[in-house]
């Protein structure tokens, strides 16, 4: 895991249940009373809800970077925010789970480093699709999940922590080490790991990452294939009546997903028809990212997300195009 994320110290790879678990661990373990945090309007509730809790319980203050029509956060607004107020942390979603846009995290990392502010990256949607290097980004911590594009089992994820970052434990208990001491161990990884591990999940994650590392030279080929399929579908749907697309600029760094809405039809109904009539699985609703949908104007209706993986084919794209033609024409 340390090798996959270019992390300096394997002992600072913490196994978690998922990315949400790792993000909670980082946010609750780092932020103190009245701390200031900069994050983005693209974040998932796995960041927004812990931060809201910390607002209420510790008086943490928040500043949000908006995103533009391309789906890219306003990086030019970051430095002024960091200069205006002492900031404890910057939290950024590497790839949007609604739009698919990949954020310029290397630029963000340089700005954070210049101001001495730690950077926490949510790599849930990017790990396995695009390189996620702690060194290249300049990240202080990276949270990830195994069940998405790493093709590991559900229920396993991790938090990768830079040696210079201090995170206090948020759970305490048995570690199998220094058991005579009633105080929780301070050495990593035990500091943040308590209780019995998900051993089957860890083995599955290890095997998945081994496969990725062995095939690392072809990662861009898989990504290009997935993006070809996603872009082909995006372009086809753009020609249909009543369809509004939400994918930002598909020519910029992107993962193979985007969302759409059909005028006159709720997102949940679109998903039900695609599933029931055409055997096509999509994700509908707000995607646990309410601030994105507020800016898109879809907070009340939600949207339908199409995501592509390694095993999707041109036939799958054809099937979705056919299904969406049927759906939109039936509304007319």
KOLDOMAR-452687 format. One record per residue (C-alpha): x, y, z; residue number from 1; residue in one letter. Coordinates in steps of 0.001 Angstrom, whole numbers, plus 500000, padded with zeros to 6 digits. Example, Ala and Ser with C-alpha at 12.3 -4.5 7.8 and 13.67 -1.06 7.14 Angstrom:
SITE   east  north     up   n res
SITE 512300 495500 507800   1   a
SITE 513670 498940 507140   2   s
END
This chain:
SITE   east  north     up   n res
SITE 500000 500000 500000   1   x
SITE 502827 502393 500862   2   x
SITE 504489 501651 497521   3   x
SITE 501258 502177 495573   4   x
SITE 500742 505644 497089   5   x
SITE 504471 506556 497147   6   x
SITE 504340 506879 500925   7   x
SITE 507638 507219 502829   8   x
SITE 506818 504916 505768   9   x
SITE 504768 501667 505639  10   x
SITE 504038 501967 509384  11   x
SITE 501990 505053 508594  12   x
SITE 499539 503170 506397  13   x
SITE 496464 502733 508580  14   x
SITE 493889 500121 507585  15   x
SITE 490322 501388 507850  16   x
SITE 486847 500142 506998  17   x
SITE 486573 502527 504033  18   x
SITE 487453 506081 503003  19   x
SITE 484769 507552 505276  20   x
SITE 486405 505841 508238  21   x
SITE 489829 507176 507259  22   x
SITE 488556 510710 506675  23   x
SITE 486821 510745 510060  24   x
SITE 490014 509460 511648  25   x
SITE 492050 512258 510051  26   x
SITE 489606 515113 510621  27   x
SITE 488668 514254 514197  28   x
SITE 492263 513402 515051  29   x
SITE 493803 516589 513634  30   x
SITE 491404 519464 514201  31   x
SITE 491261 521359 517480  32   x
SITE 489037 524047 518982  33   x
SITE 488444 527024 516658  34   x
SITE 490658 525635 513871  35   x
SITE 490060 526909 510337  36   x
SITE 489664 524492 507413  37   x
SITE 489560 525147 503678  38   x
SITE 487730 522594 501557  39   x
SITE 485720 522561 498312  40   x
SITE 482141 522522 497080  41   x
SITE 482907 519176 495428  42   x
SITE 483246 517218 498653  43   x
SITE 481405 514059 499618  44   x
SITE 479458 513845 502871  45   x
SITE 482311 511733 504241  46   x
SITE 484139 515071 504517  47   x
SITE 481209 517469 504908  48   x
SITE 479488 515699 507792  49   x
SITE 482583 515280 509995  50   x
SITE 483433 518932 509354  51   x
SITE 479887 519989 510233  52   x
SITE 480134 517947 513429  53   x
SITE 483416 519693 514252  54   x
SITE 481792 523067 513552  55   x
SITE 479154 522265 516135  56   x
SITE 481337 520547 518731  57   x
SITE 484697 522333 518454  58   x
SITE 483845 525640 516825  59   x
SITE 485820 524786 513682  60   x
SITE 485336 527362 510905  61   x
SITE 485088 526453 507221  62   x
SITE 485868 528142 503912  63   x
SITE 484770 526576 500621  64   x
SITE 486446 526791 497230  65   x
SITE 483812 526859 494448  66   x
SITE 484202 525102 491109  67   x
SITE 483762 526512 487617  68   x
SITE 481834 525339 484548  69   x
SITE 484675 522953 483750  70   x
SITE 484257 521252 487110  71   x
SITE 487615 522522 488412  72   x
SITE 487973 524156 491825  73   x
SITE 489074 527777 492003  74   x
SITE 492716 527181 492914  75   x
SITE 493454 530907 492529  76   x
SITE 491287 531591 495590  77   x
SITE 493238 529221 497856  78   x
SITE 496332 531307 498633  79   x
SITE 494305 534420 499607  80   x
SITE 492255 532279 502009  81   x
SITE 495392 530834 503596  82   x
SITE 496931 534296 503903  83   x
SITE 493788 535852 505368  84   x
SITE 493335 533358 508182  85   x
SITE 495584 530882 509976  86   x
SITE 494480 527543 508559  87   x
SITE 494906 524127 510149  88   x
SITE 494018 521972 507133  89   x
SITE 493040 521924 503459  90   x
SITE 490812 519022 502341  91   x
SITE 490336 518260 498640  92   x
SITE 488417 515610 496717  93   x
SITE 490885 514339 494077  94   x
SITE 488163 513282 491619  95   x
SITE 484517 514302 491846  96   x
SITE 482076 511430 492281  97   x
SITE 479396 513502 490518  98   x
SITE 481260 515184 487652  99   x
SITE 484311 512942 487276 100   x
SITE 486665 515914 487068 101   x
SITE 490171 515458 488478 102   x
SITE 491429 518394 490501 103   x
SITE 494913 519944 490073 104   x
SITE 496090 518567 493405 105   x
SITE 499787 519104 492615 106   x
SITE 499147 522857 492296 107   x
SITE 497103 522791 495475 108   x
SITE 499864 520861 497237 109   x
SITE 502464 523482 496306 110   x
SITE 500270 526295 497613 111   x
SITE 499673 524425 500863 112   x
SITE 503398 523708 501262 113   x
SITE 504261 527370 500678 114   x
SITE 501923 528336 503513 115   x
SITE 502827 525456 505831 116   x
SITE 499317 523981 505795 117   x
SITE 498687 520200 505715 118   x
SITE 496744 518795 502748 119   x
SITE 494304 515890 503111 120   x
SITE 493302 514169 499860 121   x
SITE 490133 512114 499406 122   x
SITE 491214 509604 496748 123   x
SITE 488067 507469 496864 124   x
SITE 487211 508076 493227 125   x
SITE 490733 508362 491807 126   x
SITE 492801 505518 493280 127   x
SITE 493234 502886 490591 128   x
SITE 492300 505245 487756 129   x
SITE 494942 507965 487856 130   x
SITE 498252 508117 489763 131   x
SITE 497837 509078 493421 132   x
SITE 501331 509819 494710 133   x
SITE 501843 511333 498143 134   x
SITE 505239 512606 497018 135   x
SITE 504077 514159 493725 136   x
SITE 501013 515789 495287 137   x
SITE 502769 516917 498433 138   x
SITE 499926 515450 500464 139   x
SITE 500049 515135 504228 140   x
SITE 497449 512356 504239 141   x
SITE 495490 510364 501658 142   x
SITE 492252 508512 502399 143   x
SITE 491110 505785 500014 144   x
SITE 488693 502905 499695 145   x
SITE 489297 499483 498210 146   x
SITE 485887 498704 496748 147   x
SITE 485822 501187 493870 148   x
SITE 488489 501266 491161 149   x
SITE 491047 499244 493113 150   x
SITE 488746 496197 492733 151   x
SITE 489323 495092 496325 152   x
SITE 486533 493822 498608 153   x
SITE 484022 496084 500306 154   x
SITE 484787 497020 503882 155   x
SITE 488472 497823 503457 156   x
SITE 490255 501108 502909 157   x
SITE 493108 503094 504331 158   x
SITE 494607 506325 505527 159   x
SITE 498162 507020 504356 160   x
SITE 499934 509526 506612 161   x
SITE 503112 511521 506033 162   x
SITE 505757 511157 508781 163   x
SITE 505571 514877 509596 164   x
SITE 501822 514823 510262 165   x
SITE 500509 514270 513777 166   x
SITE 497094 512650 514172 167   x
SITE 495652 511823 517578 168   x
SITE 493735 508568 518046 169   x
SITE 489945 508733 517976 170   x
SITE 489339 505141 519071 171   x
SITE 491052 503127 521748 172   x
SITE 491348 499474 522672 173   x
SITE 493284 496311 522070 174   x
SITE 496251 496366 519713 175   x
SITE 498062 493170 520683 176   x
SITE 501042 495268 521799 177   x
SITE 502130 496648 525212 178   x
SITE 498955 495177 526653 179   x
SITE 499997 495806 530282 180   x
SITE 499773 499554 529635 181   x
SITE 496262 500964 530029 182   x
SITE 497140 503970 527875 183   x
SITE 496753 503486 524144 184   x
SITE 500064 503036 522228 185   x
SITE 501456 506130 520516 186   x
SITE 503523 504350 517874 187   x
SITE 502132 503947 514360 188   x
SITE 500159 502098 513107 189   x
SITE 498832 501006 516529 190   x
SITE 498123 504623 517481 191   x
SITE 495202 504703 515045 192   x
SITE 494361 501007 514790 193   x
SITE 492370 499403 517607 194   x
SITE 490556 496097 517610 195   x
SITE 490582 493134 515271 196   x
SITE 491428 493893 511673 197   x
SITE 489401 492919 508621 198   x
SITE 492016 490344 507646 199   x
SITE 490173 489060 504584 200   x
SITE 489730 492627 503371 201   x
SITE 493409 493416 503904 202   x
SITE 494436 490296 501974 203   x
SITE 492062 491243 499159 204   x
SITE 493398 494791 499079 205   x
SITE 496982 493523 499066 206   x
SITE 496319 491211 496126 207   x
SITE 494523 493985 494237 208   x
SITE 497369 496455 494777 209   x
SITE 499942 493823 493788 210   x
SITE 498074 493366 490502 211   x
SITE 498036 497128 489934 212   x
SITE 501743 497468 490669 213   x
SITE 502592 494610 488298 214   x
SITE 500503 496269 485577 215   x
SITE 501427 499854 486476 216   x
SITE 502803 500603 483034 217   x
SITE 499382 499937 481527 218   x
SITE 497365 502026 483971 219   x
SITE 497064 504840 481439 220   x
SITE 495841 502371 478773 221   x
SITE 493010 501173 480987 222   x
SITE 492164 504768 481824 223   x
SITE 492156 505769 478152 224   x
SITE 489848 502862 477320 225   x
SITE 487398 503797 480075 226   x
SITE 487500 507472 479106 227   x
SITE 486847 506581 475468 228   x
SITE 483674 504756 476490 229   x
SITE 482545 507519 478845 230   x
SITE 483213 510262 476301 231   x
SITE 481429 508352 473557 232   x
SITE 478346 508003 475750 233   x
SITE 478560 511632 476892 234   x
SITE 478651 512855 473290 235   x
SITE 475775 510583 472267 236   x
SITE 473565 511683 475158 237   x
SITE 474297 515329 474365 238   x
SITE 472323 514848 471130 239   x
SITE 469173 513633 472875 240   x
SITE 466249 515910 473776 241   x
SITE 465570 516725 477434 242   x
SITE 469025 515541 478576 243   x
SITE 471218 517838 480672 244   x
SITE 474783 516621 481180 245   x
SITE 477018 517241 484188 246   x
SITE 480580 516210 483532 247   x
SITE 482500 519437 483384 248   x
SITE 485063 519511 480588 249   x
SITE 485624 515923 479426 250   x
SITE 488851 516948 477662 251   x
SITE 490500 517945 480952 252   x
SITE 491869 515397 483457 253   x
SITE 488907 513194 484244 254   x
SITE 487846 509799 485511 255   x
SITE 485341 507782 483520 256   x
SITE 482088 508987 485007 257   x
SITE 479592 511795 484567 258   x
SITE 476030 512581 485584 259   x
SITE 472906 513656 483746 260   x
SITE 469331 514738 484315 261   x
SITE 466273 514178 482136 262   x
SITE 463840 517088 482020 263   x
SITE 460425 515933 483193 264   x
SITE 461638 512726 484838 265   x
SITE 463012 512248 488352 266   x
SITE 466475 510734 488590 267   x
SITE 465143 507835 490645 268   x
SITE 462633 507018 487918 269   x
SITE 465364 507091 485269 270   x
SITE 467357 504614 487320 271   x
SITE 464340 502383 487887 272   x
SITE 463559 502207 484160 273   x
SITE 467198 501602 483193 274   x
SITE 467400 498792 485733 275   x
SITE 463995 497206 485271 276   x
SITE 463576 497514 481505 277   x
SITE 467160 497460 480256 278   x
SITE 469231 495743 482979 279   x
SITE 471527 498784 483263 280   x
SITE 472869 499729 486704 281   x
SITE 473414 503403 487507 282   x
SITE 473607 505536 490650 283   x
SITE 470842 508094 491129 284   x
SITE 470110 510815 493659 285   x
SITE 472483 513295 495276 286   x
SITE 475507 510967 495417 287   x
SITE 476180 512111 499013 288   x
SITE 477504 515372 497541 289   x
SITE 474791 517972 498255 290   x
SITE 476916 521081 497679 291   x
SITE 477711 519953 494124 292   x
SITE 474026 519502 493405 293   x
SITE 473190 522890 494910 294   x
SITE 475567 524559 492466 295   x
SITE 474288 522425 489575 296   x
SITE 470661 523197 490435 297   x
SITE 469796 519522 490917 298   x
SITE 469450 519521 494706 299   x
SITE 465700 518787 494528 300   x
SITE 465716 516322 491642 301   x
SITE 469078 514598 491887 302   x
SITE 470895 513223 488864 303   x
SITE 471796 509919 487240 304   x
SITE 475453 508896 487185 305   x
SITE 477112 506639 484623 306   x
SITE 480437 505102 485692 307   x
SITE 482755 502939 483609 308   x
SITE 485217 500284 484714 309   x
SITE 487797 497984 483221 310   x
SITE 485280 495419 482081 311   x
SITE 482818 497658 480284 312   x
SITE 482630 497395 476497 313   x
SITE 481379 499229 473432 314   x
SITE 478278 497019 473599 315   x
SITE 477506 498464 477021 316   x
SITE 477648 501978 475587 317   x
SITE 475369 500937 472726 318   x
SITE 472888 499497 475222 319   x
SITE 472786 502722 477253 320   x
SITE 472363 504872 474143 321   x
SITE 469483 502669 472979 322   x
SITE 467845 502783 476405 323   x
SITE 468156 506551 476740 324   x
SITE 466772 507065 473233 325   x
SITE 463730 505013 474222 326   x
SITE 463285 506904 477490 327   x
SITE 463612 510411 476052 328   x
SITE 461455 509659 473013 329   x
SITE 458715 508272 475259 330   x
SITE 458596 511620 477068 331   x
SITE 458122 513448 473785 332   x
END
